[in-house]
């Protein structure tokens, strides 16, 4: 009664009663060597996440490049990508006597209506004409408005600056140089990691160095974005707070959107690779029996085997029936 065998499945039907999670775990951890097909199916989730991380780094590289090339030449698209725009078209307030005449004289002497700041240089132009000229691209560039006034408006004359202003300019130079290096390092690291990240499917030990490198990439672009945001927002507030001069300053929305998309994508890529250190079975885990990965890989193998057995049983029954008919 208690030892009665269960009724076997009818020919053409699959008996998958032995494909429970416990049996799968027992088969995989019991030393059964997985086939190549099972190995790939068992670790497919880890590979998919690695491809997602690579795609996110690709997005980060694309938008970092947009930040890099922004405002580097006289071009309608590039000139729309800038950190900050200074409008000096009406630098002398209208309340000042002969303000219109003074502004006209300033433009005649070489002062442009507006200046836009990029990562490599600055551009200048006139309202109604657009950007007319950009300064040569310069490594470790930083925006120095005093230098512009000296070279354009004052024809090389020297300006005696207070100590406080000199210290602020030095701070702007230092912070701008750090920002420049971080954006460049992030773009280089991301480009190198994009084709290599799928290698994390091999082992969780392989994931560790990629986790460190992806963290450095995300940290570089994130810190650079924070520096740029703080620097140019403070610059905007400082410029517009001078009531004696009617200078307007506006933040470049496109530039800020691009650099924060790059930062967010890099951070998400790092979180995915970091999670792979403890989640999703690697191929080494499956080979050594530590984890079995996706259970569908092993159920698929049982199903194929069951189909073969049922087909063989059906063929044997057909032959036996034929033999009986001939005997009769």
Backbone torsions as a table, in degrees:
resi	resn	phi	psi	omega
1	UNK	NA	-53.2	-178.4
2	UNK	-79.3	-19.5	-179.1
3	UNK	-97.3	11.4	-178.2
4	UNK	-66.3	132.8	179.2
5	UNK	-77.9	145.0	178.8
6	UNK	-69.7	151.4	-180.0
7	UNK	-66.3	130.3	-178.8
8	UNK	-71.5	157.7	-178.7
9	UNK	-69.5	148.5	176.7
10	UNK	-66.0	153.4	176.8
11	UNK	-57.5	135.6	-179.6
12	UNK	91.6	-10.3	176.7
13	UNK	-106.4	150.9	-176.2
14	UNK	-99.7	134.0	174.9
15	UNK	-101.6	98.2	-176.7
16	UNK	-105.4	24.7	-177.7
17	UNK	-67.9	-17.8	-178.2
18	UNK	-97.5	12.5	-176.7
19	UNK	-103.1	31.9	177.5
20	UNK	-70.8	166.9	-179.6
21	UNK	-60.1	-37.8	-178.8
22	UNK	-65.5	-41.7	179.3
23	UNK	-67.3	-36.5	177.6
24	UNK	-63.2	-45.3	179.5
25	UNK	-62.0	-40.1	-179.0
26	UNK	-66.1	-40.2	-179.5
27	UNK	-66.9	-44.0	-175.7
28	UNK	-72.6	-44.5	-177.7
29	UNK	-79.5	-9.4	-178.0
30	UNK	-82.7	1.1	175.3
31	UNK	108.5	2.6	178.9
32	UNK	-68.4	127.1	-179.3
33	UNK	-78.2	120.0	-179.0
34	UNK	-72.0	147.3	175.5
35	UNK	-74.4	168.1	-179.8
36	UNK	-62.7	-39.2	179.4
37	UNK	-65.6	-43.1	178.2
38	UNK	-64.8	-37.4	179.8
39	UNK	-62.6	-42.4	-180.0
40	UNK	-69.1	-40.8	-179.6
41	UNK	-69.5	-35.3	-178.3
42	UNK	-68.4	-29.7	-177.2
43	UNK	-108.2	18.0	-177.2
44	UNK	-64.6	-37.0	-179.4
45	UNK	-62.1	-42.8	179.9
46	UNK	-63.8	-39.7	-180.0
47	UNK	-67.1	-39.7	179.7
48	UNK	-63.1	-43.8	178.4
49	UNK	-64.2	-35.3	177.4
50	UNK	-65.0	-40.1	177.1
51	UNK	-65.9	-37.1	177.4
52	UNK	-63.4	-42.5	177.8
53	UNK	-62.8	-40.5	177.3
54	UNK	-62.9	-40.9	178.7
55	UNK	-64.1	-40.3	178.7
56	UNK	-64.2	-38.3	176.0
57	UNK	-66.9	-35.4	176.0
58	UNK	-62.4	-42.8	176.2
59	UNK	-60.5	-42.8	179.2
60	UNK	-61.4	-41.7	179.5
61	UNK	-64.2	-44.1	-178.0
62	UNK	-60.0	-46.7	-177.0
63	UNK	-75.8	-28.0	173.4
64	UNK	-67.4	-37.6	176.6
65	UNK	-64.3	-38.9	176.0
66	UNK	-61.4	-38.1	175.6
67	UNK	-65.1	-40.2	-178.1
68	UNK	-65.7	-40.9	-174.7
69	UNK	-89.6	-4.7	-178.5
70	UNK	-62.5	130.9	174.3
71	UNK	62.0	34.1	-179.4
72	UNK	-99.2	-9.8	-179.2
73	UNK	-157.0	164.6	178.2
74	UNK	-74.2	97.8	-177.0
75	UNK	-155.4	132.8	-176.6
76	UNK	-56.8	-36.5	-178.6
77	UNK	-75.0	-48.8	-178.4
78	UNK	-65.5	-38.6	-177.0
79	UNK	-69.6	-14.4	176.7
80	UNK	-83.1	-8.3	-178.9
81	UNK	-107.6	102.9	-179.1
82	UNK	-148.6	162.0	178.7
83	UNK	-79.7	-47.5	-177.1
84	UNK	-149.0	148.5	178.2
85	UNK	-123.6	125.1	178.4
86	UNK	-104.4	122.4	-179.7
87	UNK	-102.0	110.3	-179.2
88	UNK	-111.5	19.4	-176.0
89	UNK	-64.7	-30.2	177.4
90	UNK	-127.5	58.8	-174.3
91	UNK	-64.5	-29.8	175.7
92	UNK	-93.4	121.3	-178.0
93	UNK	-58.1	151.7	-179.3
94	UNK	-63.9	-26.6	-179.3
95	UNK	-66.5	-20.0	179.1
96	UNK	-77.7	136.4	178.1
97	UNK	-58.5	137.4	179.7
98	UNK	58.7	35.9	-178.5
99	UNK	-63.9	-40.5	-179.0
100	UNK	-63.7	-41.0	179.8
101	UNK	-65.9	-41.5	-179.4
102	UNK	-65.8	-41.7	178.0
103	UNK	-63.4	-39.1	178.2
104	UNK	-64.4	-40.8	178.1
105	UNK	-64.9	-40.2	179.4
106	UNK	-61.9	-40.7	178.4
107	UNK	-68.6	-36.4	178.3
108	UNK	-64.5	-34.8	-179.8
109	UNK	-75.8	-11.3	176.4
110	UNK	128.7	-5.1	-179.9
111	UNK	-76.7	127.8	-179.1
112	UNK	-87.7	166.4	-178.4
113	UNK	-70.6	-37.4	-178.1
114	UNK	-147.0	159.3	177.2
115	UNK	-135.9	133.0	176.9
116	UNK	-117.3	144.8	-173.4
117	UNK	-114.7	128.3	174.4
118	UNK	-113.5	-167.7	-178.4
119	UNK	-80.5	-29.7	-175.7
120	UNK	-105.7	-19.9	-174.0
121	UNK	-168.3	-170.0	173.7
122	UNK	-130.2	158.8	177.0
123	UNK	-125.5	159.2	-177.2
124	UNK	-139.0	158.8	-179.5
125	UNK	-173.4	-174.6	-178.2
126	UNK	-122.7	146.4	175.3
127	UNK	-63.4	130.3	-177.2
128	UNK	96.6	-28.9	177.6
129	UNK	-102.9	-23.2	-176.3
130	UNK	83.5	-163.6	-179.6
131	UNK	-70.8	128.9	-177.7
132	UNK	-109.5	-21.7	-176.0
133	UNK	-160.9	147.7	175.3
134	UNK	-126.7	142.9	177.6
135	UNK	-71.1	157.5	178.5
136	UNK	-59.6	142.3	177.6
137	UNK	-63.9	138.2	-174.6
138	UNK	-136.8	130.0	175.9
139	UNK	-66.6	141.7	-178.2
140	UNK	57.7	42.2	-178.3
141	UNK	-72.8	147.0	170.7
142	UNK	-143.4	146.2	-174.2
143	UNK	-83.6	121.0	-179.4
144	UNK	-121.3	96.2	-177.7
145	UNK	-64.5	-30.9	179.4
146	UNK	-64.4	-39.7	179.7
147	UNK	-65.0	-35.5	178.5
148	UNK	-65.5	-44.3	178.3
149	UNK	-62.1	-39.4	179.8
150	UNK	-66.1	-39.2	-175.4
151	UNK	-81.6	-27.6	-174.1
152	UNK	-107.5	-50.2	-173.5
153	UNK	-85.8	-39.0	-173.5
154	UNK	-101.7	2.1	175.3
155	UNK	55.5	48.0	174.1
156	UNK	84.6	5.8	179.6
157	UNK	-71.1	153.9	179.6
158	UNK	-87.3	152.1	179.7
159	UNK	-124.9	127.9	176.9
160	UNK	-82.2	109.2	-176.4
161	UNK	-99.1	142.8	174.3
162	UNK	-62.9	157.8	-178.8
163	UNK	-61.9	-35.3	-179.5
164	UNK	-63.7	-42.4	179.7
165	UNK	-66.2	-39.7	178.8
166	UNK	-61.8	-41.6	179.2
167	UNK	-65.7	-39.2	178.4
168	UNK	-64.6	-42.7	178.6
169	UNK	-63.4	-38.5	177.9
170	UNK	-65.0	-39.7	178.3
171	UNK	-65.3	-41.6	177.8
172	UNK	-61.8	-42.2	178.9
173	UNK	-61.8	-46.6	-177.5
174	UNK	-64.4	-47.2	-178.3
175	UNK	-65.8	-39.4	178.9
176	UNK	-64.1	-38.9	178.2
177	UNK	-65.0	-41.7	177.0
178	UNK	-62.5	-44.0	178.6
179	UNK	-61.1	-42.4	179.9
180	UNK	-60.0	-47.5	-178.5
181	UNK	-64.4	-41.9	-177.3
182	UNK	-65.1	-42.6	177.0
183	UNK	-62.1	-40.9	-177.8
184	UNK	-68.9	-43.9	179.4
185	UNK	-63.6	-41.3	179.4
186	UNK	-61.5	-43.7	179.9
187	UNK	-63.6	-40.8	-179.5
188	UNK	-67.3	-46.4	-179.5
189	UNK	-63.5	-42.9	-179.8
190	UNK	-61.9	-42.2	180.0
191	UNK	-61.8	-38.2	179.7
192	UNK	-72.0	-37.6	-174.1
193	UNK	-78.1	-25.1	-174.8
194	UNK	-53.2	-52.4	-179.1
195	UNK	-78.4	-11.6	-174.5
196	UNK	-96.3	-20.5	-175.0
197	UNK	-59.9	-34.8	177.7
198	UNK	-59.5	-13.1	178.5
199	UNK	-67.7	-15.7	-179.4
200	UNK	-66.2	-12.0	178.3
201	UNK	-69.3	-18.6	-176.5
202	UNK	-72.5	-45.2	-174.8
203	UNK	-160.1	152.9	174.8
204	UNK	-72.3	-23.5	174.0
205	UNK	-67.1	-34.5	176.4
206	UNK	-67.3	-29.8	-179.2
207	UNK	-66.8	-27.7	-174.5
208	UNK	-61.7	-54.0	179.1
209	UNK	-62.8	-33.9	177.6
210	UNK	-69.0	-32.3	175.7
211	UNK	-63.6	-42.5	179.3
212	UNK	-64.8	-46.5	-178.3
213	UNK	-66.4	-39.8	178.4
214	UNK	-67.0	-35.4	176.3
215	UNK	-63.9	-42.7	178.0
216	UNK	-61.9	-40.9	178.6
217	UNK	-61.7	-49.2	-179.3
218	UNK	-64.7	-39.7	-179.4
219	UNK	-64.6	-41.1	-178.9
220	UNK	-61.6	-51.4	-176.1
221	UNK	-71.1	-32.4	179.1
222	UNK	-69.3	-45.6	178.8
223	UNK	-64.4	-40.3	178.4
224	UNK	-61.8	-41.0	178.8
225	UNK	-65.9	-39.7	178.3
226	UNK	-64.9	-44.9	179.8
227	UNK	-59.7	-47.4	-179.3
228	UNK	-61.8	-42.3	-179.6
229	UNK	-62.2	-50.1	-178.6
230	UNK	-65.1	-44.7	-175.8
231	UNK	-60.6	-50.3	-172.7
232	UNK	-82.2	-23.7	172.5
233	UNK	-69.8	-41.8	176.4
234	UNK	-63.8	-39.9	178.3
235	UNK	-63.3	-40.8	178.0
236	UNK	-62.0	-44.7	-179.6
237	UNK	-66.1	-38.4	-178.9
238	UNK	-67.9	-41.2	-177.7
239	UNK	-68.6	-45.2	-176.6
240	UNK	-74.9	-14.7	-179.3
241	UNK	-80.0	-11.8	179.2
242	UNK	-80.3	100.4	-175.8
243	UNK	-73.1	-22.4	-179.7
244	UNK	-69.1	-23.9	179.4
245	UNK	-117.9	136.4	-179.0
246	UNK	-92.5	70.4	-179.7
247	UNK	-103.9	128.1	176.7
248	UNK	-102.5	139.6	-180.0
249	UNK	-133.5	135.2	179.6
250	UNK	-134.8	143.3	-179.9
251	UNK	-82.3	140.1	177.3
252	UNK	-76.8	105.8	-176.0
253	UNK	-62.3	-43.6	-177.9
254	UNK	-60.0	-45.3	-179.6
255	UNK	-61.5	-43.7	-178.7
256	UNK	-68.2	-38.4	177.4
257	UNK	-63.9	-45.0	-178.3
258	UNK	-61.9	-47.2	-175.1
259	UNK	-71.4	-29.7	178.2
260	UNK	-79.1	-29.2	171.2
261	UNK	-64.8	-42.5	177.3
262	UNK	-60.9	-43.1	-179.7
263	UNK	-66.5	-45.4	-179.4
264	UNK	-63.3	-40.6	179.0
265	UNK	-64.5	-42.0	179.6
266	UNK	-65.6	-39.2	179.1
267	UNK	-65.8	-41.8	177.6
268	UNK	-63.0	-40.5	177.7
269	UNK	-61.3	-41.9	178.8
270	UNK	-64.7	-41.6	179.5
271	UNK	-61.4	-38.0	179.1
272	UNK	-66.5	-47.2	-179.5
273	UNK	-66.6	-38.3	177.9
274	UNK	-63.4	-41.5	177.6
275	UNK	-64.5	-28.6	178.5
276	UNK	-67.1	-13.9	178.0
277	UNK	-69.9	-22.9	-179.0
278	UNK	-127.9	-12.1	-178.2
279	UNK	-116.1	157.6	177.1
280	UNK	65.2	117.4	-178.0
281	UNK	-65.9	139.3	175.0
282	UNK	-93.1	171.7	179.4
283	UNK	-66.1	-33.4	176.9
284	UNK	-67.0	-38.0	177.3
285	UNK	-61.0	-42.8	-177.8
286	UNK	-69.3	-41.1	-180.0
287	UNK	-63.7	-41.1	-177.4
288	UNK	-83.9	-8.3	178.2
289	UNK	84.5	9.4	178.1
290	UNK	-69.1	-39.6	178.9
291	UNK	-138.7	159.6	-179.5
292	UNK	-113.8	-1.0	174.9
293	UNK	66.7	-145.0	-178.6
294	UNK	-68.4	124.9	-179.1
295	UNK	-69.0	-19.5	179.2
296	UNK	-62.9	-30.5	179.7
297	UNK	-62.4	-41.8	-177.1
298	UNK	-80.7	-35.5	175.7
299	UNK	-64.4	-35.3	178.1
300	UNK	-62.4	-41.0	179.7
301	UNK	-65.2	-42.4	177.7
302	UNK	-62.9	-39.4	-178.4
303	UNK	-65.2	-42.7	179.3
304	UNK	-63.0	-41.1	179.7
305	UNK	-65.4	-40.1	179.5
306	UNK	-64.9	-38.3	178.4
307	UNK	-62.4	-43.6	179.8
308	UNK	-62.3	-42.9	-179.8
309	UNK	-64.4	-41.6	-179.9
310	UNK	-66.9	-38.3	177.6
311	UNK	-64.8	-40.1	177.6
312	UNK	-64.8	-40.4	178.9
313	UNK	-65.3	-41.1	179.6
314	UNK	-64.1	-39.6	178.7
315	UNK	-65.2	-40.9	179.5
316	UNK	-64.2	-41.5	178.2
317	UNK	-64.1	-38.2	179.4
318	UNK	-65.6	-41.5	178.5
319	UNK	-65.4	-40.8	180.0
320	UNK	-65.2	-40.0	178.0
321	UNK	-64.2	-38.9	178.6
322	UNK	-64.3	-41.4	-179.1
323	UNK	-65.2	-40.6	178.7
324	UNK	-63.8	-40.5	179.7
325	UNK	-64.0	-41.1	178.6
326	UNK	-65.3	-36.7	179.6
327	UNK	-65.6	-41.2	178.8
328	UNK	-66.6	NA	NA
